[in-house]
């Protein structure tokens, strides 16, 4: 749950770590100093459902006339917001998005490998678990059969 502060000073992650109604309410509380009205809440939730980025929504609220007047600071917002705004521009946006995607492919590839390794490890563990359990039960059973080990 978002709690506004008196300094009106936040990091971008303060907002983007929130979800749904909490996200929109947090943006309004921190960036405009008030709760969202029904139209604003519905509008931004609809944008989220249609795939708008949280960075874009934080920027739209922060750099709106009301947001500029309120004057909250959001560290780390300006460059990502400019990028997300540029991506919405026809042709230029497509080229920019393509270039960023192209340059981030090595990072995405590393993340995919880590995910695959983790999934393989979990799958192997699940496959071995019944066999390991069976061996442990046999060891306990054998231990209880030895003379003097009766419970």
C-alpha positions in Angstrom: 0.0 0.0 0.0 1.4 3.4 -1.0 2.0 6.1 1.6 2.7 9.6 0.3 5.5 11.5 2.1 5.7 15.2 3.0 8.8 15.8 0.9 6.9 14.8 -2.3 10.1 12.9 -3.3 9.9 9.4 -4.7 11.8 6.9 -6.9 10.2 5.5 -10.0 10.1 2.0 -8.4 7.8 3.4 -5.6 5.0 3.5 -8.2 5.8 0.8 -10.7 6.1 -1.9 -8.0 2.3 -1.3 -7.3 -0.4 -3.0 -9.3 -4.0 -2.2 -10.5 -6.0 0.1 -8.3 -3.2 0.5 -5.8 -0.9 1.7 -8.7 -3.3 4.3 -10.0 -4.2 5.4 -6.4 -0.6 5.6 -5.5 0.2 7.7 -8.5 -2.6 10.1 -7.7 -1.7 10.3 -4.0 2.0 10.8 -4.6 2.0 12.9 -7.8 -1.2 14.9 -7.4 -1.8 14.9 -3.6 -5.3 13.5 -3.8 -7.3 10.3 -4.4 -8.3 9.5 -8.0 -11.8 10.4 -9.2 -13.9 7.8 -10.9 -13.1 8.9 -14.4 -9.3 9.1 -13.8 -9.2 5.7 -12.1 -11.2 4.1 -14.9 -9.1 5.8 -17.6 -5.7 4.7 -16.3 -6.9 1.2 -15.4 -8.2 0.8 -18.9 -4.8 2.0 -20.3 -3.0 -0.6 -18.1 -5.4 -3.4 -19.4 -4.7 -2.3 -23.0 -0.9 -2.7 -22.5 0.3 0.8 -21.6 3.5 0.8 -19.5 3.4 1.9 -15.9 6.3 4.3 -16.7 4.1 5.9 -19.3 1.2 6.3 -16.9 3.4 7.7 -14.1 4.9 10.2 -16.6 1.5 11.2 -17.9 0.2 11.9 -14.4 3.4 13.6 -13.2 3.8 15.8 -16.2 0.1 16.7 -16.5 -0.8 20.4 -15.7 -2.0 19.3 -12.2 1.1 17.2 -11.7 3.5 20.0 -12.7 1.6 22.3 -10.3 1.8 19.8 -7.4 5.5 19.4 -8.1 6.4 16.0 -6.8 9.8 14.6 -7.8 10.2 11.1 -9.3 13.8 10.1 -9.5 14.5 8.0 -12.6 11.4 8.9 -14.5 12.4 11.4 -17.2 14.5 9.3 -19.5 12.2 6.2 -19.4 9.2 8.4 -19.9 10.8 10.2 -22.9 11.6 6.8 -24.4 8.1 5.5 -23.9 6.7 8.6 -25.4 9.0 8.3 -28.4 7.9 4.7 -29.0 4.3 5.8 -29.4 5.3 8.1 -32.4 4.6 6.3 -35.7 7.7 5.1 -37.7 10.2 6.7 -35.3 8.8 4.7 -32.4 9.0 1.4 -34.3 12.6 2.0 -35.3 13.5 3.1 -31.7 11.7 0.1 -30.2 13.4 -2.3 -32.7 16.9 -0.8 -31.9 16.4 -1.1 -28.2 15.1 -4.7 -28.6 18.1 -5.5 -30.8 20.6 -4.2 -28.2 18.8 -5.9 -25.3 18.8 -9.3 -26.9 21.9 -10.5 -25.2 20.4 -9.6 -21.8 17.1 -11.4 -22.7 19.1 -14.4 -23.9 20.9 -14.6 -20.5 17.6 -14.3 -18.6 16.0 -17.0 -20.7 19.0 -19.3 -20.0 18.7 -18.7 -16.3 15.0 -19.4 -16.5 15.5 -22.6 -18.4 18.2 -23.8 -16.0 15.9 -23.1 -13.0 13.1 -24.9 -14.7 15.3 -27.9 -15.6 16.6 -28.1 -12.0 13.1 -28.0 -10.6 11.9 -30.6 -13.1 14.8 -32.9 -12.2 14.2 -32.5 -8.5 10.5 -33.3 -9.0 11.4 -36.4 -11.1 13.9 -37.6 -8.4 11.8 -36.8 -5.4 9.6 -40.0 -5.4 12.7 -42.2 -5.9 14.5 -40.4 -3.0 11.5 -40.7 -0.8 11.2 -44.4 -1.5 14.9 -44.9 -0.6 14.4 -43.1 2.7 11.4 -45.1 3.6 13.2 -48.3 2.8 16.1 -47.2 5.0 13.7 -46.4 7.9 11.9 -49.7 7.4 15.2 -51.6 7.4 16.4 -49.8 10.5 13.2 -50.7 12.3 13.6 -54.4 11.3 17.0 -54.7 13.0 16.9 -56.4 16.4 16.8 -53.8 19.2 15.5 -51.0 17.0 11.8 -51.6 17.7 9.9 -48.5 18.7 
